């Protein structure tokens, strides 16, 4: 039995989020822009989308970032937000400080120096009645360059008198009154969000064809696992991630469909490399029924390879036609009937209730040209695949031998049937049991030989 290690569900599949993406794809929302809001811990709000998402304010940013991580949205720098490192408030005011004594008692202006006494200060300190007079020695200025000179525009500290061309910037938090340097502040970027144009094809597919395809499979009784991490059949601990794994378990058998999604870049067709990679992955998982959804199209070389490997490859046009054609098929939900073998007749009745078409003593040609008779053939058609089950009957006086089971397996292989069941009376030899397990043959032991004919 295949082992599903874990599955994921994309954020974009949630209802409110899907509505948001659709509006952005349709151009109704071109860009999601933040609004500065110092009352919020994040410092911003997104009023365009918060009512639509129906989530707490703190969760909205996580959703938008998750959509960016899925390459559905692209984030753009909008603003740089500064937070108090003490209380995390954004309610701040800038404060310029003297680089020497840290006093805030500073001014900026043109600095004058009196060459006679060495006094320097702001130009307005030297102006008295429209004339330049030194406030220290009271001497008037006569000639620029002789009595006084200009030191240019600078800062002057009225506390310690130091002149500085650069000044220290500090922030004062209006919530906790803390004062801190600019480099000590907590910085956070506020982003706006737009549709990731490189992902437009994939987004349109996920919202349209993929949803319809998954709904179709569910109507046929399949459980759907998206981004399913599945253990390799080799048991080496290796695992592969399938875009979609569909599983239908009816109590008798389990059918698996491995589904890959390949999106051509920049509207290019999906090529051989994508198909080859998918085929290797599904082969390693031991899944026989394979579907590749290639958007927008698949080139001829890749399509031919898919056909040889028995991969059902759908491009956008094929998939639309297929979904339209199966739209009228009746649903095939799994019928909850526990299976217990009582007789061959009751087995056939059980299969028919589960939606199988059965045929006894069916003559089927093999790939070698030989014709075989199968005790019971059961078919289940889900609209995508026709699953064929070979049911053989083997009896012996003591125990069914390895040779008999091997002959049955060879017959099924030549016909091309993967799902194999043996009704065995009274039991299997040890070697035969090991072989059946290795070849994935389901064994049903029958104690009453007469039940095989009734």
C-alpha positions in Angstrom: 0.0 0.0 0.0 1.3 3.4 -0.9 2.4 5.6 2.0 1.3 9.2 2.0 3.7 11.0 4.3 2.0 14.4 4.3 -0.2 16.6 2.2 -0.6 20.3 1.9 -3.3 22.7 0.9 -2.4 25.9 -0.7 -3.4 29.1 1.0 -5.0 30.3 -2.3 -7.7 27.5 -2.1 -9.5 29.1 0.9 -12.8 30.7 -0.2 -12.1 34.4 0.8 -8.6 34.2 -0.6 -9.8 32.6 -3.9 -12.3 35.5 -4.3 -9.5 38.0 -3.8 -7.3 36.3 -6.4 -10.2 36.3 -8.9 -10.8 40.0 -8.4 -7.1 40.7 -9.0 -7.0 38.4 -12.0 -10.1 40.2 -13.4 -8.4 43.6 -12.9 -11.0 44.8 -10.3 -8.1 45.2 -7.8 -4.9 46.2 -9.5 -2.7 46.6 -6.5 -3.2 46.0 -2.8 -1.7 49.0 -1.0 -1.1 49.4 2.7 -2.3 52.3 4.9 -0.1 53.4 7.7 -1.9 52.7 11.0 0.1 53.4 14.2 -2.7 51.8 16.3 -1.8 48.3 14.9 1.1 46.2 16.0 2.1 45.7 12.3 1.9 49.5 11.7 -0.2 49.1 8.6 -3.7 48.0 7.5 -5.0 46.7 4.1 -8.6 48.1 4.0 -9.0 47.1 0.4 -9.0 43.4 1.2 -9.6 42.9 5.0 -13.4 42.7 4.8 -13.1 40.2 1.9 -10.7 37.9 3.7 -12.6 38.0 6.9 -9.5 37.4 9.0 -8.1 39.2 12.1 -5.9 42.1 11.1 -2.7 40.4 12.1 -3.5 37.4 9.8 -4.0 39.5 6.7 -0.3 40.2 6.2 0.5 36.5 6.7 -2.0 35.6 4.0 -0.6 38.2 1.5 3.0 37.0 2.2 1.9 33.4 1.8 0.4 34.2 -1.6 3.7 35.9 -2.5 5.5 32.7 -1.4 3.2 30.7 -3.7 4.2 33.1 -6.5 0.6 34.1 -7.0 1.3 37.7 -5.9 4.4 39.8 -6.2 5.4 42.0 -3.3 6.6 45.6 -3.9 8.4 47.9 -1.5 6.0 50.6 -0.3 7.4 52.1 2.8 10.0 51.7 5.6 8.4 51.5 9.0 10.2 52.4 12.2 9.3 50.9 15.6 10.4 51.5 19.2 12.8 48.8 20.2 11.5 49.0 23.8 7.7 48.9 23.5 7.3 48.2 19.7 5.2 51.3 19.2 5.3 53.2 15.9 4.2 56.4 17.6 7.5 58.2 17.3 8.9 61.6 16.7 12.4 62.4 15.4 14.8 64.3 17.7 18.1 65.9 16.6 20.8 65.8 19.2 24.3 67.3 19.7 26.8 64.7 18.7 29.0 65.7 21.7 26.7 66.2 24.7 23.4 64.8 23.3 21.5 68.0 24.1 18.5 68.8 22.0 19.2 72.6 22.4 20.7 73.0 19.0 20.0 75.3 16.0 21.0 75.3 12.4 22.1 78.4 10.4 25.0 80.4 9.0 27.9 80.5 11.5 29.9 83.7 12.0 33.4 83.9 13.7 34.8 87.1 15.1 38.5 87.0 14.2 39.5 89.5 17.0 38.1 87.6 20.0 37.4 84.2 18.5 33.6 84.3 19.3 31.5 82.2 16.9 27.8 81.6 16.7 24.7 81.9 14.6 24.6 85.0 12.3 21.5 86.4 14.1 23.5 86.6 17.4 25.8 89.2 15.8 23.1 91.5 14.4 22.2 94.5 16.5 20.2 97.3 14.9 21.0 96.0 11.5 24.8 96.0 12.1 27.2 93.2 13.0 28.4 93.6 16.6 30.2 90.9 18.6 28.1 89.9 21.5 31.2 89.0 23.5 33.5 92.0 23.1 30.9 94.5 21.7 33.2 95.5 18.8 31.6 96.2 15.5 32.5 94.3 12.3 33.9 96.4 9.4 35.4 94.1 6.8 34.6 90.5 5.9 37.8 88.5 6.0 39.6 91.0 8.2 37.2 91.4 11.2 35.1 88.3 10.8 34.5 85.4 8.5 31.6 83.0 7.5 32.0 79.4 8.5 29.1 78.3 6.3 25.8 76.7 7.3 26.2 74.3 10.3 24.6 73.2 13.6 25.5 74.8 16.9 24.8 73.4 20.3 23.7 76.1 22.8 24.5 73.7 25.6 28.2 73.0 25.0 28.8 75.4 22.1 30.2 72.7 19.7 29.8 73.3 15.9 28.9 70.3 13.7 28.1 69.9 10.0 26.3 66.6 10.9 23.9 66.1 13.7 22.8 62.9 15.5 19.3 61.7 14.8 17.4 60.0 17.6 13.9 58.9 18.0 11.6 59.6 21.0 8.8 57.1 21.6 5.6 59.0 22.5 4.2 55.9 24.2 7.0 54.9 26.5 9.1 58.1 26.3 12.2 56.0 25.4 14.9 57.7 23.3 17.0 55.6 20.9 19.4 56.0 18.0 18.2 55.4 14.4 20.3 52.3 14.1 18.7 50.9 17.3 15.2 51.1 15.9 13.2 48.1 14.7 12.7 48.3 11.0 9.9 46.6 9.0 9.1 47.0 5.3 5.5 47.6 4.3 4.7 46.1 0.9 2.0 46.4 -1.7 1.0 43.4 -3.8 0.1 42.8 -7.4 -0.6 39.7 -9.5 2.6 37.8 -10.4 2.4 38.0 -14.2 4.7 35.1 -14.7 2.3 32.9 -12.8 -0.9 34.1 -14.5 -1.4 30.9 -16.6 -1.0 28.7 -13.5 -3.3 30.9 -11.4 -6.0 30.8 -14.1 -5.6 27.0 -14.4 -5.8 26.5 -10.6 -9.0 28.6 -10.4 -10.6 27.1 -13.4 -9.8 23.7 -15.0 -8.0 22.3 -11.9 -11.0 23.0 -9.7 -13.4 21.3 -12.2 -11.0 18.3 -12.6 -10.8 17.8 -8.9 -14.6 18.1 -8.5 -15.0 15.5 -11.2 -12.7 13.0 -9.4 -14.5 13.6 -6.2 -17.8 12.7 -7.8 -16.3 9.4 -8.9 -15.5 8.5 -5.3 -11.9 9.6 -5.2 -10.2 11.2 -2.2 -8.0 14.0 -3.3 -4.6 14.8 -1.8 -2.9 17.9 -3.1 0.9 18.4 -2.9 1.1 14.9 -1.5 4.5 13.8 -0.3 4.5 10.0 -1.0 7.1 7.4 0.0 9.0 5.6 -2.8 8.1 2.0 -3.4 11.7 1.1 -2.9 11.4 1.7 0.8 14.7 3.6 0.8 13.2 6.6 2.7 13.1 8.6 -0.5 9.8 10.5 -1.2 8.3 12.4 -4.1 5.7 15.2 -4.1 2.8 14.8 -6.4 0.7 17.8 -7.4 -2.4 15.6 -6.9 -2.9 12.1 -5.7 -6.4 10.6 -6.2 -7.3 7.5 -4.2 -10.5 5.4 -4.4 -10.9 2.7 -1.8 -14.1 0.7 -2.0 -13.3 -1.9 0.6 -12.3 -4.4 -2.1 -9.5 -2.6 -4.0 -7.8 0.7 -3.9 -7.2 2.6 -7.2 -4.5 5.4 -7.3 -4.1 8.1 -10.0 -0.9 10.1 -10.0 -1.6 13.6 -11.4 1.1 16.1 -12.4 0.7 19.7 -13.4 3.2 21.3 -15.8 2.9 24.9 -16.7 4.9 26.2 -19.7 7.0 29.3 -18.9 6.2 32.5 -20.7 3.4 30.8 -22.6 5.8 28.1 -24.0 4.6 24.6 -24.6 5.4 21.9 -22.0 8.3 19.9 -23.3 9.8 16.4 -23.1 11.8 17.1 -19.9 8.7 17.9 -17.9 6.9 14.7 -19.0 10.0 12.6 -18.5 10.5 13.9 -14.9 6.8 13.2 -14.0 7.0 9.7 -15.5 10.1 8.8 -13.5 8.5 10.1 -10.3 5.2 8.1 -10.7 7.1 5.0 -11.8 9.2 5.2 -8.6 6.0 5.4 -6.6 4.6 2.3 -8.3 1.5 4.1 -9.6 0.2 2.8 -12.9 -2.6 5.3 -13.7 -0.9 8.6 -14.7 -2.3 12.0 -15.8 -0.4 15.0 -16.8 -2.1 18.4 -17.1 0.0 20.5 -19.4 -0.8 24.2 -19.6 -1.2 25.9 -22.0 -0.1 23.2 -24.4 2.3 20.2 -24.8 4.6 19.9 -27.8 4.5 16.9 -30.2 7.6 15.2 -28.9 6.4 15.3 -25.3 3.0 14.1 -26.3 4.4 11.1 -28.2 6.5 10.2 -25.2 3.5 10.5 -22.9 1.5 8.2 -25.2 4.3 5.5 -25.2 4.4 5.7 -21.4 0.6 5.4 -21.1 0.3 8.8 -19.6 -3.0 10.6 -20.3 -1.7 14.1 -21.2 -4.2 16.9 -21.4 -3.5 20.4 -22.6 -5.9 23.3 -21.9 -8.0 22.5 -25.0 -8.1 18.7 -24.3 -9.0 19.2 -20.7 -11.8 21.5 -21.5 -13.2 19.0 -24.0 -12.8 16.1 -21.5 -14.5 18.0 -18.6 -17.4 18.9 -20.9 -17.8 15.3 -22.1 -17.9 13.8 -18.6 -20.1 16.5 -17.2 -23.2 14.3 -17.7 -21.6 11.1 -16.2 -23.5 9.9 -13.1 -21.5 10.1 -9.8 -19.9 6.9 -8.5 -19.5 7.4 -4.8 -18.0 4.6 -2.8 -20.7 2.4 -1.3 -20.0 1.7 2.3 -20.4 -2.1 2.3 -17.7 -4.1 4.2 -16.4 -7.0 2.1 -16.5 -10.5 3.3 -16.2 -13.5 1.0 -19.1 -16.0 1.3 -19.5 -17.3 -2.2 -18.6 -16.4 -5.7 -22.2 -15.4 -6.4 -22.2 -13.0 -3.5 -18.8 -11.7 -4.6 -20.2 -10.8 -8.0 -23.2 -9.1 -6.4 -20.9 -7.1 -4.2 -18.8 -5.9 -7.1 -21.9 -4.8 -9.1 -23.2 -2.8 -6.2 -19.8 -1.0 -6.1 -20.2 -0.1 -9.7 -18.2 -2.8 -11.4 -19.1 -4.5 -14.6 -18.3 -8.2 -14.3 -17.7 -11.0 -16.8 -17.1 -14.7 -16.0 -14.8 -17.0 -18.0 -13.6 -14.1 -20.1 -11.4 -14.8 -23.1 -8.7 -12.1 -23.4 -5.8 -12.0 -25.8 -2.3 -11.3 -24.4 0.4 -9.1 -25.9 2.2 -12.3 -26.9 -0.7 -13.4 -29.1 -1.9 -16.1 -26.7 -5.5 -16.1 -25.6 -6.3 -16.6 -21.9 -9.4 -17.5 -19.9 -9.9 -15.4 -16.8 -12.3 -16.8 -14.1 -13.7 -13.3 -13.4 -12.9 -10.0 -15.0 -14.3 -6.8 -13.3 -14.2 -3.4 -14.9 -14.7 -0.1 -13.2 -14.9 2.9 -15.5 -14.6 6.3 -13.8 -14.7 8.3 -17.0 -10.9 8.8 -17.0 -9.6 5.2 -16.7 -11.2 1.8 -17.1 -9.7 -0.2 -14.2 -9.6 -3.9 -15.0 -9.3 -6.5 -12.3 -8.4 -10.1 -12.9 -9.9 -12.5 -10.4 -8.5 -16.0 -10.6 -9.5 -19.2 -8.7 -6.8 -21.6 -7.6 -7.5 -24.8 -5.6 -5.4 -27.7 -4.4 -5.9 -30.6 -2.0 -3.3 -29.3 0.5 -2.0 -25.9 -0.5 -1.7 -23.9 -3.7 1.9 -23.9 -5.0 4.3 -21.2 -6.1 4.2 -22.5 -9.7 0.4 -22.0 -9.9 0.5 -18.5 -8.5 3.4 -17.6 -10.8 1.5 -19.0 -13.8 -1.5 -16.8 -12.9 0.8 -13.7 -12.5 2.4 -14.3 -15.9 -1.0 -14.5 -17.5 -2.1 -11.2 -16.0 1.2 -9.6 -17.0 0.8 -10.7 -20.6 -2.7 -9.3 -20.7 -1.5 -6.0 -19.1 -3.6 -6.2 -15.9 -2.1 -4.7 -12.8 -4.9 -5.3 -10.3 -4.8 -9.0 -9.5 -6.9 -11.1 -7.0 -6.7 -14.8 -6.3 -9.4 -16.8 -4.6 -7.4 -19.6 -3.0 -8.6 -22.8 -1.4 -7.6 -24.0 1.1 -4.4 -21.9 1.5 -1.1 -20.8 -0.1 2.3 -22.5 0.3 4.8 -20.2 2.1 6.8 -19.5 -1.0 3.6 -18.8 -3.0 2.5 -16.4 -0.3 5.7 -14.5 -0.4 5.6 -14.3 -4.2 2.0 -13.0 -4.1 3.0 -10.3 -1.7 5.9 -9.3 -3.9 3.8 -9.2 -7.0 1.0 -7.3 -5.2 -1.6 -10.0 -5.7 -4.4 -9.8 -3.3 -5.2 -13.2 -1.7 -8.6 -14.2 -0.5 -8.5 -17.6 1.3 -11.6 -19.7 0.9 -12.1 -22.5 3.3 -15.2 -24.0 1.6 -14.4 -25.2 -2.0 -18.1 -25.5 -2.8 -18.5 -21.7 -2.4 -16.4 -21.2 -5.4 -19.1 -22.7 -7.6 -22.1 -21.1 -6.0 
